[in-house]
Amino acid sequence: MKHAARLLVVDDNPQNRDVLLRRLQRLGHTDVATADDGQDALDTMRRMADAGTPFDTVLLDVMMPRLSGIGVLEAMRGEPALRSTPVIMISADTELDTVVRCVELGAEDYLPKPFNPVLLRARLGTVLEKKRLRDEVARQLQRYERELAEARRQQLSMVPSEFPAADMAHPISVHATMVPAREVGGDLYDCFVAAPGILCVAVGDVSGKGMPAALFMARARSLLRASALQHAEATGAPPRPSRLLSVLNEELCKNNDGGMFVTLYVGFLEVATGRLAFANAGHLRPLRIAPCGAVSEVVTKPEPPLGVRSGLEHNDHAQTIEPGEALVVITDGLPEMMAPDGSFYSLRRVAADLAALAHAAPEAITSALVAQAQAFAAGTEAADDVTVLALRRWLRSELK
C-alpha cells in the first residue's frame, strides 16, 4: 500500500517553518516533521532511516546556525542511508550562488522565499514523482537480482559437483569448475558414467552471454546427457562421439531463430585402459600433460560448432591417456582473461601453468588455473565465462 509522503522541513526561522508547514498541509501532506538547524535535521534523518522509515523529501534551508544546508548535503552524501534522500533547497534571492553549489552537491531543486503555493506544489510534486520512479526501479532491480541469483544457483546445480575417485581398479580421477562472467553464463561441462566402466566427459561454450546463453546451455547439456544415456540403455554401449554430436546438432538447430550455437568437446573414456574416443565441434583443443611436464595440444582438424545448420558431420578420434598423464579441456574465457593493461592471459601462460602442475590432482589443476588467471586479471571484469575440466590417469604406485 502506498504511504503518504514523509517530509522534513528544516529552517532556523520559526515563522518560515510554520508558513511552509501550513502550505504543505493545504496540499494534503500530513506526515511532516520539522527541524530548526542542520544538525537537528541530520539527527532526525538518521533516526528515521534507522527505523526503516526514511523521509521522501527534505526541504532544507541554506543558511542556518551550527550546520548550514551545504554541510547537511555533504554529510548526507557521505552516508549510504541518506544519500538517496531528495532535497529541495529553501533560499532567499540573495543566496542563489549558494543554491548552485547545493545543486552540485546533489540537491534536486530549490524553492525561493517567500513561498509561492503554485511553485511549491509543482516542484515538490516533481521531486516526489521522481523519487517514486527511482524507488520502483530499485525494487525491480532487486527482484531481478534475486531472480538472477536463483538462476545462477539452478544453473550451477545442473553441472556435477561430485566426481569419481580413483582406485586400483579405476585409476582415473576427474574434476571440473565453472565461473560465469555474469550471474549466469553459457559454458557447460559434464562428467557421468555413460556405461559400465566408461565415463563421458564434455566441455562446451555457447555463443553470447547472459540469460539467452544460459538457457541454450541448459538445453545443450540436457540433450547431451539424455542422448548418451538413452543410447547406452538401448544398446549397452555409449554412442560414437560423432553420432552424439549429430543428434545434438539436429535438436539444437530446431527453434533456433536467434542463431545461437555451441562449441563442444565430448569424449568417452574407458576407465580401466585410458582409451578415449572423442569428437570436437569447434572447441579449443584439449591440452595433454606428460609425466615429464611437457604440455601439448591434442591436434585434430577443426570442425563446425553445433546449432549452425542441420546435416553437419563430425569425425571420431581416439587417444590413450597413459599412466601418469593428464588431459585438460578449457573454454576460451581462461586464456582471454584480461589484465588491467589490456593484455590477455593467453594459451602460452595456460601451458606454462600446466607444466608446473604435471603431477597435481585434477582438483588442484582446475583451482590453480582459475586462481592464477584471476590473479593476472587483478580485478578486471571477466569478458567471458571460464570453465576447466581436468582428468588424470594415475600410476598404480601413486594409488597405493
GUFIMI-998943 format. One record per residue (C-alpha): x, y, z. Coordinates in steps of 0.05 Angstrom, whole numbers, plus 5000, padded with zeros to 4 digits. Example, Ala and Ser with C-alpha at 12.3 -4.5 7.8 and 13.67 -1.06 7.14 Angstrom:
<fitors>
{fitor {5246 4910 5156}}
{fitor {5273 4979 5143}}
</fitors>
This chain:
<fitors>
{fitor {5000 5000 5000}}
{fitor {5027 5069 4981}}
{fitor {5044 5111 5042}}
{fitor {5034 5186 5049}}
{fitor {5098 5224 5033}}
{fitor {5143 5235 5093}}
{fitor {5172 5305 5092}}
{fitor {5222 5342 5134}}
{fitor {5223 5418 5137}}
{fitor {5289 5448 5161}}
{fitor {5293 5522 5175}}
{fitor {5321 5561 5234}}
{fitor {5266 5614 5227}}
{fitor {5203 5591 5266}}
{fitor {5158 5635 5223}}
{fitor {5185 5605 5158}}
{fitor {5176 5535 5186}}
{fitor {5104 5550 5206}}
{fitor {5086 5581 5139}}
{fitor {5116 5523 5099}}
{fitor {5084 5472 5145}}
{fitor {5015 5502 5135}}
{fitor {5023 5506 5060}}
{fitor {5044 5433 5057}}
{fitor {4983 5414 5098}}
{fitor {4938 5451 5049}}
{fitor {4970 5409 4994}}
{fitor {4949 5346 5032}}
{fitor {5015 5329 5065}}
{fitor {5002 5308 5136}}
{fitor {5065 5269 5153}}
{fitor {5112 5328 5161}}
{fitor {5168 5335 5212}}
{fitor {5209 5398 5227}}
{fitor {5280 5414 5249}}
{fitor {5308 5482 5269}}
{fitor {5380 5472 5245}}
{fitor {5424 5428 5202}}
{fitor {5450 5384 5259}}
{fitor {5380 5372 5285}}
{fitor {5359 5354 5214}}
{fitor {5415 5303 5206}}
{fitor {5399 5271 5273}}
{fitor {5326 5265 5254}}
{fitor {5341 5236 5185}}
{fitor {5389 5185 5215}}
{fitor {5337 5164 5267}}
{fitor {5283 5155 5214}}
{fitor {5329 5117 5167}}
{fitor {5350 5070 5223}}
{fitor {5276 5057 5237}}
{fitor {5265 5039 5164}}
{fitor {5221 5099 5150}}
{fitor {5266 5149 5115}}
{fitor {5240 5216 5091}}
{fitor {5215 5221 5020}}
{fitor {5238 5293 5012}}
{fitor {5275 5344 5055}}
{fitor {5261 5418 5047}}
{fitor {5326 5448 5071}}
{fitor {5344 5520 5087}}
{fitor {5411 5544 5060}}
{fitor {5436 5589 5117}}
{fitor {5429 5560 5188}}
{fitor {5468 5560 5253}}
{fitor {5511 5501 5275}}
{fitor {5507 5468 5206}}
{fitor {5488 5501 5140}}
{fitor {5450 5469 5084}}
{fitor {5515 5456 5047}}
{fitor {5542 5420 5109}}
{fitor {5479 5377 5113}}
{fitor {5485 5358 5039}}
{fitor {5558 5340 5047}}
{fitor {5543 5296 5107}}
{fitor {5484 5263 5071}}
{fitor {5526 5245 5010}}
{fitor {5576 5210 5056}}
{fitor {5523 5165 5088}}
{fitor {5492 5109 5046}}
{fitor {5428 5110 5086}}
{fitor {5416 5184 5070}}
{fitor {5450 5191 5002}}
{fitor {5388 5178 4961}}
{fitor {5341 5224 5000}}
{fitor {5316 5280 4954}}
{fitor {5330 5351 4978}}
{fitor {5296 5416 4958}}
{fitor {5336 5477 4980}}
{fitor {5300 5537 5011}}
{fitor {5334 5601 4992}}
{fitor {5327 5676 4990}}
{fitor {5341 5712 4925}}
{fitor {5409 5734 4951}}
{fitor {5431 5662 4963}}
{fitor {5425 5636 4892}}
{fitor {5501 5626 4884}}
{fitor {5499 5581 4945}}
{fitor {5439 5544 4917}}
{fitor {5480 5528 4854}}
{fitor {5533 5497 4900}}
{fitor {5478 5457 4934}}
{fitor {5453 5430 4868}}
{fitor {5524 5410 4850}}
{fitor {5525 5370 4916}}
{fitor {5462 5333 4896}}
{fitor {5402 5376 4915}}
{fitor {5343 5362 4868}}
{fitor {5314 5433 4864}}
{fitor {5305 5498 4902}}
{fitor {5247 5538 4929}}
{fitor {5254 5614 4935}}
{fitor {5227 5655 4994}}
{fitor {5173 5678 5002}}
{fitor {5138 5613 4987}}
{fitor {5095 5611 4925}}
{fitor {5040 5558 4933}}
{fitor {5037 5541 4858}}
{fitor {5113 5535 4854}}
{fitor {5115 5494 4918}}
{fitor {5063 5445 4891}}
{fitor {5098 5438 4824}}
{fitor {5169 5428 4849}}
{fitor {5151 5383 4908}}
{fitor {5106 5342 4863}}
{fitor {5161 5333 4812}}
{fitor {5212 5312 4864}}
{fitor {5165 5263 4897}}
{fitor {5146 5232 4830}}
{fitor {5220 5224 4811}}
{fitor {5233 5191 4878}}
{fitor {5174 5144 4868}}
{fitor {5201 5124 4800}}
{fitor {5271 5113 4827}}
{fitor {5244 5071 4884}}
{fitor {5204 5029 4835}}
{fitor {5266 5019 4791}}
{fitor {5305 4999 4853}}
{fitor {5252 4948 4873}}
{fitor {5251 4919 4803}}
{fitor {5327 4915 4803}}
{fitor {5327 4879 4870}}
{fitor {5276 4830 4844}}
{fitor {5317 4820 4781}}
{fitor {5380 4808 4821}}
{fitor {5344 4757 4865}}
{fitor {5319 4720 4804}}
{fitor {5388 4721 4773}}
{fitor {5419 4694 4837}}
{fitor {5369 4637 4837}}
{fitor {5381 4626 4762}}
{fitor {5456 4621 4777}}
{fitor {5443 4571 4833}}
{fitor {5399 4530 4788}}
{fitor {5449 4532 4731}}
{fitor {5507 4510 4775}}
{fitor {5464 4454 4802}}
{fitor {5459 4426 4731}}
{fitor {5533 4411 4727}}
{fitor {5563 4358 4773}}
{fitor {5599 4378 4836}}
{fitor {5619 4308 4855}}
{fitor {5667 4267 4812}}
{fitor {5691 4195 4812}}
{fitor {5751 4180 4855}}
{fitor {5810 4139 4831}}
{fitor {5826 4070 4858}}
{fitor {5868 4010 4836}}
{fitor {5812 3983 4792}}
{fitor {5794 4051 4762}}
{fitor {5857 4094 4762}}
{fitor {5823 4156 4734}}
{fitor {5802 4219 4772}}
{fitor {5765 4279 4744}}
{fitor {5748 4349 4768}}
{fitor {5716 4410 4735}}
{fitor {5699 4481 4754}}
{fitor {5658 4535 4721}}
{fitor {5660 4610 4736}}
{fitor {5606 4650 4698}}
{fitor {5628 4720 4677}}
{fitor {5558 4746 4696}}
{fitor {5505 4720 4743}}
{fitor {5492 4664 4693}}
{fitor {5534 4641 4635}}
{fitor {5538 4598 4573}}
{fitor {5594 4549 4590}}
{fitor {5578 4477 4607}}
{fitor {5614 4415 4629}}
{fitor {5592 4345 4648}}
{fitor {5621 4281 4674}}
{fitor {5579 4219 4684}}
{fitor {5580 4143 4677}}
{fitor {5554 4130 4607}}
{fitor {5561 4054 4611}}
{fitor {5596 4006 4659}}
{fitor {5669 4026 4662}}
{fitor {5660 4085 4614}}
{fitor {5658 4158 4633}}
{fitor {5630 4213 4589}}
{fitor {5667 4279 4595}}
{fitor {5645 4342 4559}}
{fitor {5661 4416 4558}}
{fitor {5622 4467 4517}}
{fitor {5617 4542 4505}}
{fitor {5553 4575 4480}}
{fitor {5555 4636 4436}}
{fitor {5535 4700 4471}}
{fitor {5528 4714 4545}}
{fitor {5476 4724 4599}}
{fitor {5408 4692 4604}}
{fitor {5400 4671 4530}}
{fitor {5466 4635 4532}}
{fitor {5448 4603 4599}}
{fitor {5383 4576 4572}}
{fitor {5417 4549 4509}}
{fitor {5470 4518 4555}}
{fitor {5416 4483 4596}}
{fitor {5385 4457 4532}}
{fitor {5451 4431 4505}}
{fitor {5472 4398 4569}}
{fitor {5405 4363 4579}}
{fitor {5406 4337 4508}}
{fitor {5477 4313 4516}}
{fitor {5465 4271 4577}}
{fitor {5396 4245 4556}}
{fitor {5420 4225 4487}}
{fitor {5482 4189 4512}}
{fitor {5445 4151 4567}}
{fitor {5386 4132 4523}}
{fitor {5434 4103 4471}}
{fitor {5472 4064 4525}}
{fitor {5408 4037 4554}}
{fitor {5383 4014 4487}}
{fitor {5449 3984 4462}}
{fitor {5491 3970 4524}}
{fitor {5545 4018 4499}}
{fitor {5552 4093 4492}}
{fitor {5544 4124 4423}}
{fitor {5603 4143 4379}}
{fitor {5621 4215 4396}}
{fitor {5608 4237 4325}}
{fitor {5539 4205 4327}}
{fitor {5523 4240 4392}}
{fitor {5544 4307 4362}}
{fitor {5499 4295 4302}}
{fitor {5439 4283 4347}}
{fitor {5453 4345 4388}}
{fitor {5464 4387 4326}}
{fitor {5397 4368 4295}}
{fitor {5360 4383 4360}}
{fitor {5396 4449 4373}}
{fitor {5380 4473 4303}}
{fitor {5306 4467 4317}}
{fitor {5271 4531 4341}}
{fitor {5337 4567 4340}}
{fitor {5315 4632 4307}}
{fitor {5368 4670 4346}}
{fitor {5423 4632 4310}}
{fitor {5458 4610 4374}}
{fitor {5510 4555 4373}}
{fitor {5555 4517 4420}}
{fitor {5626 4491 4413}}
{fitor {5631 4424 4446}}
{fitor {5685 4373 4463}}
{fitor {5657 4305 4483}}
{fitor {5694 4241 4498}}
{fitor {5680 4171 4524}}
{fitor {5736 4145 4569}}
{fitor {5749 4072 4585}}
{fitor {5770 4079 4657}}
{fitor {5809 4014 4660}}
{fitor {5851 4025 4597}}
{fitor {5853 4100 4589}}
{fitor {5827 4095 4518}}
{fitor {5789 4158 4500}}
{fitor {5743 4164 4440}}
{fitor {5725 4237 4427}}
{fitor {5699 4288 4378}}
{fitor {5709 4363 4376}}
{fitor {5656 4410 4349}}
{fitor {5694 4475 4342}}
{fitor {5720 4476 4413}}
{fitor {5790 4493 4438}}
{fitor {5838 4435 4431}}
{fitor {5850 4396 4495}}
{fitor {5918 4401 4529}}
{fitor {5956 4338 4546}}
{fitor {6005 4338 4604}}
{fitor {6060 4285 4600}}
{fitor {6090 4258 4665}}
{fitor {6154 4298 4650}}
{fitor {6114 4363 4649}}
{fitor {6112 4372 4573}}
{fitor {6046 4404 4551}}
{fitor {6019 4394 4481}}
{fitor {5954 4404 4444}}
{fitor {5913 4345 4421}}
{fitor {5911 4366 4348}}
{fitor {5851 4348 4305}}
{fitor {5823 4381 4243}}
{fitor {5777 4440 4261}}
{fitor {5703 4422 4256}}
{fitor {5640 4465 4260}}
{fitor {5602 4481 4324}}
{fitor {5532 4454 4338}}
{fitor {5469 4492 4321}}
{fitor {5495 4528 4260}}
{fitor {5457 4486 4209}}
{fitor {5428 4417 4204}}
{fitor {5464 4360 4170}}
{fitor {5533 4374 4198}}
{fitor {5581 4315 4204}}
{fitor {5637 4307 4253}}
{fitor {5695 4257 4257}}
{fitor {5713 4209 4312}}
{fitor {5782 4210 4342}}
{fitor {5818 4167 4393}}
{fitor {5876 4173 4440}}
{fitor {5901 4136 4501}}
{fitor {5914 4172 4567}}
{fitor {5976 4137 4590}}
{fitor {5991 4124 4664}}
{fitor {6018 4189 4695}}
{fitor {5986 4233 4641}}
{fitor {5932 4285 4649}}
{fitor {5884 4317 4600}}
{fitor {5855 4387 4609}}
{fitor {5797 4418 4570}}
{fitor {5783 4492 4578}}
{fitor {5738 4546 4548}}
{fitor {5767 4608 4516}}
{fitor {5747 4651 4575}}
{fitor {5810 4626 4611}}
{fitor {5864 4648 4560}}
{fitor {5824 4711 4545}}
{fitor {5824 4736 4617}}
{fitor {5848 4807 4611}}
{fitor {5897 4846 4655}}
{fitor {5886 4920 4672}}
{fitor {5935 4938 4616}}
{fitor {5893 4902 4564}}
{fitor {5938 4841 4554}}
{fitor {5908 4771 4552}}
{fitor {5927 4713 4597}}
{fitor {5939 4672 4534}}
{fitor {5946 4598 4519}}
{fitor {6021 4605 4529}}
{fitor {6011 4623 4602}}
{fitor {5960 4567 4610}}
{fitor {6010 4517 4583}}
{fitor {6064 4543 4629}}
{fitor {6017 4536 4688}}
{fitor {6000 4464 4668}}
{fitor {6074 4446 4662}}
{fitor {6083 4465 4735}}
{fitor {6023 4422 4753}}
{fitor {6048 4359 4719}}
{fitor {6036 4314 4779}}
{fitor {5978 4351 4811}}
{fitor {5909 4321 4822}}
{fitor {5853 4346 4776}}
{fitor {5821 4388 4830}}
{fitor {5888 4423 4843}}
{fitor {5896 4435 4768}}
{fitor {5827 4467 4759}}
{fitor {5832 4511 4821}}
{fitor {5903 4533 4806}}
{fitor {5888 4552 4734}}
{fitor {5828 4594 4754}}
{fitor {5863 4626 4813}}
{fitor {5925 4645 4772}}
{fitor {5884 4674 4715}}
{fitor {5842 4715 4764}}
{fitor {5906 4740 4798}}
{fitor {5931 4761 4729}}
{fitor {5866 4799 4716}}
{fitor {5875 4836 4782}}
{fitor {5802 4853 4789}}
{fitor {5789 4868 4715}}
{fitor {5718 4845 4698}}
{fitor {5718 4779 4661}}
{fitor {5691 4785 4590}}
{fitor {5673 4711 4584}}
{fitor {5657 4650 4627}}
{fitor {5714 4606 4650}}
{fitor {5709 4530 4652}}
{fitor {5764 4480 4665}}
{fitor {5758 4404 4665}}
{fitor {5818 4360 4683}}
{fitor {5826 4285 4685}}
{fitor {5887 4244 4705}}
{fitor {5905 4171 4697}}
{fitor {5945 4154 4758}}
{fitor {6005 4107 4762}}
{fitor {5989 4046 4803}}
{fitor {6045 4065 4851}}
{fitor {6011 4132 4864}}
{fitor {5947 4097 4887}}
{fitor {5978 4051 4938}}
</fitors>
